[in-house]
Amino acid sequence: MKKIMLFFSLCMLLVLTACGNETSKDSIEVIKFADAGWDSIRLHNSIAQTIIEEGYGYETEVTSGTTAATMQSLEKGDINVYMEVWTDNIKDVYEKAIESGNIMKVATNFADNAQGLYVPTYVIEGDAERGIEPIAPDLKTVQDLEKYPEIFQDPEDSSKGRVVGAPSSWVVSEYLGTKLETYGLDEQYNYLAPGSDSAIVADLAGAYKKGEPWVGYYWSPTWVTASYDLTLLEDAPYDEAKWNESKGTEFPPNDVVIAVHKDLPTQAKDVVDFLSKYETSNDLTESALDYMQENDVEADEAAIWWMKEYEDIWTAWVSEEVAEKVKASLK
């Protein structure tokens, strides 16, 4: 009899566990966001988290990691929302994830972005107020860098110039290395892949403060491109076949989308409805990132400032009832 009762209890436990797992696919208490390591994704996370927590009553968390790791977590459902998927930077990974049905695009956050190799504008045009003369007046394109390796001299190798690239953990870093090889610039320049975004900024800021030449990778929207007078070097017009073969064109047009795990529409339809209306721009994002830098605040504080400053934007994404709840929390 004891064996029968034990067997019955185990069966019931298995049934309850199965039911519990099934229920977890239909409901959610904590919505997890991806932080892949840059300020704008942290800003958009904070804006969305504030609206979701205050307006819809869900708890939220953030999971940090590389682009590859966080995308993998989104596919598995360990992360629920990705506020900035730079689709063409990870085209193969993104398209496979979409095709598998494990993730879904719900909106385009912004599409008017740019990325590539930048130089401080004073390198080309000079800066009379700072007493800086132009030292590379004919520098217009990436290919033109072949004329100026001595200007962008590598401080650790005087025989070559130096291009500051993207962090080695970013897919873009590989693209940049290939681009330099395609243009033959690897013979004249060393490619430096910093350990982090902050390392790029520190290197740029140090050169900019001294009025020294600098060339390296960056992108917009960022507080860096909003705060510093930089010029994006031109490149050959984008051609998909040529880009896939050699990276010998400008970067592809990049829709920066909001993606969610496949189960979220069932677990939190109201949240997905809100996210489907979420839309900003390069300028709107940079305004918050600039505020973040100038006031030395974190992304969550910048998000609150932005939501007060651009109330007409975000309130259009939600119902009046939700908007009132969120506005009350910002006071």
C-alpha positions as CSV (number, residue, x, y, z in Angstrom):
1,M,0.0,0.0,0.0
2,K,2.9,2.4,0.9
3,K,4.5,1.6,-2.5
4,I,1.2,2.4,-4.3
5,M,0.8,5.7,-2.4
6,L,4.4,6.7,-3.1
7,F,3.9,5.9,-6.8
8,F,0.7,8.0,-6.8
9,S,2.5,10.9,-5.1
10,L,5.3,10.8,-7.6
11,C,2.8,10.8,-10.5
12,M,1.0,13.8,-9.0
13,L,4.3,15.6,-8.6
14,L,5.2,15.0,-12.2
15,V,1.7,16.2,-13.4
16,L,2.0,19.4,-11.3
17,T,5.5,20.1,-12.5
18,A,4.3,19.7,-16.1
19,C,1.4,22.0,-15.5
20,G,3.7,24.5,-13.9
21,N,6.0,24.5,-16.8
22,E,3.1,24.9,-19.2
23,T,1.8,27.8,-17.2
24,S,5.2,29.5,-17.4
25,K,4.9,29.7,-21.1
26,D,1.6,31.5,-20.8
27,S,2.5,34.0,-18.1
28,I,5.4,36.0,-16.8
29,E,6.3,38.0,-13.7
30,V,9.8,39.3,-14.5
31,I,10.6,40.6,-18.0
32,K,14.3,40.4,-18.7
33,F,16.2,42.8,-21.0
34,A,19.5,42.4,-22.8
35,D,22.4,44.8,-22.1
36,A,25.0,44.1,-24.8
37,G,27.4,46.8,-23.6
38,W,26.6,50.2,-25.0
39,D,24.9,53.3,-23.6
40,S,22.0,53.6,-26.0
41,I,20.7,50.1,-25.4
42,R,20.9,50.9,-21.7
43,L,18.9,54.1,-22.2
44,H,16.2,52.4,-24.2
45,N,16.1,49.5,-21.6
46,S,15.5,52.1,-18.9
47,I,12.8,53.9,-20.8
48,A,11.0,50.6,-21.5
49,Q,11.5,49.3,-18.0
50,T,10.0,52.4,-16.4
51,I,6.9,52.2,-18.6
52,I,6.5,48.4,-18.1
53,E,7.0,48.5,-14.3
54,E,5.0,51.6,-13.6
55,G,2.4,51.3,-16.3
56,Y,1.8,47.6,-16.6
57,G,2.9,46.3,-13.2
58,Y,5.6,43.8,-14.3
59,E,9.0,43.4,-12.6
60,T,12.0,43.8,-14.9
61,E,15.6,42.8,-14.9
62,V,18.7,43.3,-17.1
63,T,21.1,40.6,-18.3
64,S,24.5,41.8,-19.4
65,G,26.8,40.0,-21.9
66,T,28.3,40.2,-25.4
67,T,26.1,40.5,-28.4
68,A,26.5,36.8,-29.2
69,A,25.7,35.7,-25.7
70,T,22.6,37.9,-25.3
71,M,21.2,37.0,-28.7
72,Q,21.6,33.3,-27.8
73,S,19.8,34.0,-24.5
74,L,17.0,35.7,-26.3
75,E,16.6,32.7,-28.6
76,K,16.4,30.4,-25.5
77,G,14.0,32.6,-23.7
78,D,16.4,33.5,-20.9
79,I,16.1,37.1,-22.1
80,N,12.7,38.4,-23.2
81,V,13.4,41.8,-24.8
82,Y,16.2,43.2,-26.9
83,M,15.8,46.9,-27.4
84,E,18.6,47.4,-30.0
85,V,19.3,44.6,-32.4
86,W,21.7,46.1,-35.0
87,T,20.4,43.8,-37.7
88,D,23.0,44.1,-40.4
89,N,25.9,43.9,-37.9
90,I,24.8,40.4,-37.0
91,K,22.8,39.7,-40.1
92,D,23.3,35.9,-40.3
93,V,22.6,35.4,-36.6
94,Y,19.6,37.6,-36.6
95,E,18.0,36.2,-39.8
96,K,18.5,32.6,-38.6
97,A,16.9,33.4,-35.2
98,I,13.9,35.0,-37.0
99,E,13.6,32.1,-39.5
100,S,13.7,29.6,-36.6
101,G,10.7,31.3,-35.0
102,N,12.5,31.6,-31.7
103,I,12.5,35.4,-31.8
104,M,10.3,38.0,-33.5
105,K,10.8,41.6,-34.5
106,V,8.1,43.9,-33.0
107,A,9.3,47.4,-34.1
108,T,12.1,49.4,-35.5
109,N,13.6,51.5,-32.7
110,F,15.5,53.8,-35.1
111,A,17.0,53.5,-38.6
112,D,18.8,56.8,-39.2
113,N,22.1,55.7,-37.6
114,A,25.6,55.7,-38.9
115,Q,28.9,53.8,-38.2
116,G,32.4,53.6,-39.6
117,L,35.7,55.3,-39.2
118,Y,35.7,58.8,-37.8
119,V,38.3,61.6,-37.4
120,P,38.0,64.8,-35.4
121,T,36.9,67.5,-37.9
122,Y,39.9,69.7,-36.9
123,V,42.2,67.1,-38.5
124,I,40.7,68.1,-41.9
125,E,39.5,71.7,-41.4
126,G,41.5,72.9,-38.4
127,D,40.1,74.8,-35.5
128,A,40.9,78.5,-35.4
129,E,39.5,79.0,-31.9
130,R,41.9,76.3,-30.6
131,G,44.8,77.4,-32.8
132,I,44.8,74.1,-34.7
133,E,45.8,74.0,-38.3
134,P,44.4,71.4,-40.7
135,I,46.9,68.6,-41.1
136,A,45.0,66.4,-43.6
137,P,42.9,68.7,-45.7
138,D,42.4,66.2,-48.5
139,L,41.3,63.4,-46.2
140,K,37.7,62.5,-47.3
141,T,37.5,58.7,-47.6
142,V,38.7,55.6,-45.8
143,Q,40.9,54.9,-48.8
144,D,42.6,58.3,-48.4
145,L,44.1,57.1,-45.1
146,E,46.8,55.6,-47.2
147,K,48.3,59.1,-47.6
148,Y,48.5,59.8,-43.9
149,P,49.9,57.0,-41.8
150,E,52.6,59.3,-40.3
151,I,49.9,61.6,-39.1
152,F,48.0,58.9,-37.2
153,Q,51.2,57.4,-35.9
154,D,50.9,54.4,-33.6
155,P,52.5,55.5,-30.3
156,E,53.9,52.0,-29.8
157,D,55.1,51.5,-33.4
158,S,56.4,54.6,-35.1
159,S,56.8,52.8,-38.4
160,K,53.0,52.6,-38.9
161,G,49.8,54.5,-38.2
162,R,47.1,53.2,-35.9
163,V,43.4,52.7,-36.4
164,V,41.4,52.3,-33.2
165,G,38.7,49.6,-34.0
166,A,35.8,48.1,-32.2
167,P,36.2,45.8,-29.1
168,S,37.3,42.4,-30.2
169,S,34.1,40.8,-28.8
170,W,32.0,42.8,-31.2
171,V,31.3,41.4,-34.7
172,V,32.1,44.8,-36.2
173,S,35.7,44.4,-35.2
174,E,36.2,41.5,-37.6
175,Y,34.5,43.6,-40.4
176,L,36.9,46.5,-39.8
177,G,40.0,44.2,-39.9
178,T,38.8,42.8,-43.2
179,K,38.1,46.3,-44.5
180,L,41.7,47.5,-43.8
181,E,43.0,44.4,-45.5
182,T,40.8,45.0,-48.6
183,Y,42.1,48.6,-48.9
184,G,45.7,47.5,-48.3
185,L,45.7,49.8,-45.2
186,D,47.0,46.9,-43.0
187,E,50.4,47.4,-44.6
188,Q,50.5,51.0,-43.2
189,Y,48.4,50.8,-40.1
190,N,48.2,48.7,-37.0
191,Y,44.6,47.8,-36.0
192,L,43.9,48.1,-32.3
193,A,40.8,46.3,-30.9
194,P,40.2,47.8,-27.5
195,G,38.8,45.9,-24.6
196,S,35.6,48.0,-24.4
197,D,33.7,50.9,-25.7
198,S,35.0,53.0,-22.8
199,A,38.5,52.3,-23.9
200,I,37.7,53.8,-27.4
201,V,36.2,56.9,-25.8
202,A,39.1,57.4,-23.4
203,D,41.6,57.2,-26.4
204,L,39.5,59.6,-28.5
205,A,38.9,62.0,-25.6
206,G,42.6,62.1,-24.7
207,A,43.5,63.0,-28.3
208,Y,40.7,65.5,-28.7
209,K,41.6,67.4,-25.6
210,K,45.2,67.8,-26.9
211,G,44.0,68.6,-30.5
212,E,45.9,65.6,-31.8
213,P,45.0,63.4,-34.8
214,W,42.9,60.3,-34.2
215,V,41.1,57.8,-36.4
216,G,38.9,55.1,-35.2
217,Y,35.5,53.3,-35.2
218,Y,32.4,54.8,-33.7
219,W,28.7,55.0,-34.4
220,S,25.6,57.1,-33.8
221,P,23.5,57.6,-31.9
222,T,25.9,58.1,-29.0
223,W,26.9,61.0,-26.7
224,V,30.3,60.8,-28.3
225,T,29.0,61.8,-31.8
226,A,26.7,64.3,-30.2
227,S,29.4,66.0,-28.1
228,Y,32.5,65.9,-30.2
229,D,32.9,67.5,-33.7
230,L,33.7,64.4,-35.7
231,T,33.7,63.6,-39.4
232,L,32.7,60.2,-40.7
233,L,35.1,59.2,-43.5
234,E,33.3,58.4,-46.7
235,D,33.4,55.0,-48.3
236,A,32.4,53.3,-51.5
237,P,28.6,53.2,-51.8
238,Y,27.1,50.1,-50.2
239,D,26.8,47.1,-52.4
240,E,25.6,43.9,-50.8
241,A,27.7,41.5,-52.9
242,K,30.9,43.5,-52.5
243,W,30.3,44.0,-48.8
244,N,29.7,40.3,-48.2
245,E,32.9,39.5,-50.2
246,S,35.4,42.0,-48.8
247,K,33.7,44.7,-46.7
248,G,35.0,47.1,-49.3
249,T,32.0,49.5,-49.0
250,E,30.3,51.7,-46.5
251,F,28.5,49.8,-43.7
252,P,25.1,48.5,-44.8
253,P,22.0,50.5,-43.8
254,N,21.2,49.2,-40.4
255,D,17.6,49.0,-39.0
256,V,18.0,48.9,-35.3
257,V,15.0,46.8,-34.2
258,I,13.3,45.7,-31.0
259,A,13.0,41.9,-30.9
260,V,11.4,39.7,-28.3
261,H,11.3,36.0,-27.5
262,K,8.5,34.1,-29.3
263,D,6.6,33.4,-26.0
264,L,6.4,37.0,-24.9
265,P,3.3,37.9,-26.9
266,T,1.4,35.2,-25.1
267,Q,3.0,35.9,-21.7
268,A,2.6,39.7,-21.8
269,K,0.5,40.8,-24.8
270,D,0.1,44.3,-23.3
271,V,3.8,44.8,-23.1
272,V,4.4,43.6,-26.7
273,D,1.6,45.9,-27.9
274,F,3.5,48.8,-26.3
275,L,6.8,47.7,-27.7
276,S,5.3,47.5,-31.2
277,K,4.7,51.2,-31.1
278,Y,8.1,52.1,-29.6
279,E,9.9,54.3,-32.1
280,T,12.7,56.9,-31.7
281,S,15.5,58.4,-33.9
282,N,19.2,59.2,-33.9
283,D,18.6,62.7,-32.6
284,L,16.1,61.7,-29.9
285,T,18.5,59.1,-28.6
286,E,21.5,61.3,-28.7
287,S,19.7,64.0,-26.8
288,A,19.5,61.7,-23.8
289,L,23.0,60.3,-24.2
290,D,24.3,63.9,-24.3
291,Y,22.4,64.7,-21.1
292,M,23.8,61.5,-19.6
293,Q,27.3,62.6,-20.3
294,E,27.0,66.3,-19.4
295,N,25.4,65.6,-16.1
296,D,27.4,62.4,-15.3
297,V,24.3,60.3,-14.6
298,E,23.4,56.7,-15.3
299,A,21.0,55.5,-18.0
300,D,18.1,55.3,-15.6
301,E,18.3,59.0,-14.7
302,A,18.8,60.0,-18.3
303,A,15.7,58.0,-19.2
304,I,13.6,59.9,-16.6
305,W,14.9,63.2,-18.0
306,W,14.1,62.1,-21.5
307,M,10.6,61.0,-20.6
308,K,9.8,64.4,-19.1
309,E,11.4,66.2,-22.0
310,Y,9.6,64.2,-24.7
311,E,6.4,63.3,-23.0
312,D,4.5,63.7,-26.3
313,I,6.6,61.0,-27.9
314,W,6.3,58.1,-25.4
315,T,2.7,58.8,-24.3
316,A,1.7,58.0,-27.9
317,W,3.0,54.4,-27.4
318,V,0.6,53.6,-24.5
319,S,-3.0,54.1,-23.4
320,E,-4.0,57.2,-21.5
321,E,-4.4,55.1,-18.3
322,V,-0.9,53.7,-18.6
323,A,0.5,57.1,-19.4
324,E,-1.0,58.7,-16.3
325,K,0.4,55.9,-14.1
326,V,3.9,56.4,-15.6
327,K,3.7,60.2,-15.4
328,A,2.8,60.0,-11.8
329,S,5.9,57.9,-11.0
330,L,8.2,60.5,-12.7
331,K,7.3,63.3,-10.3
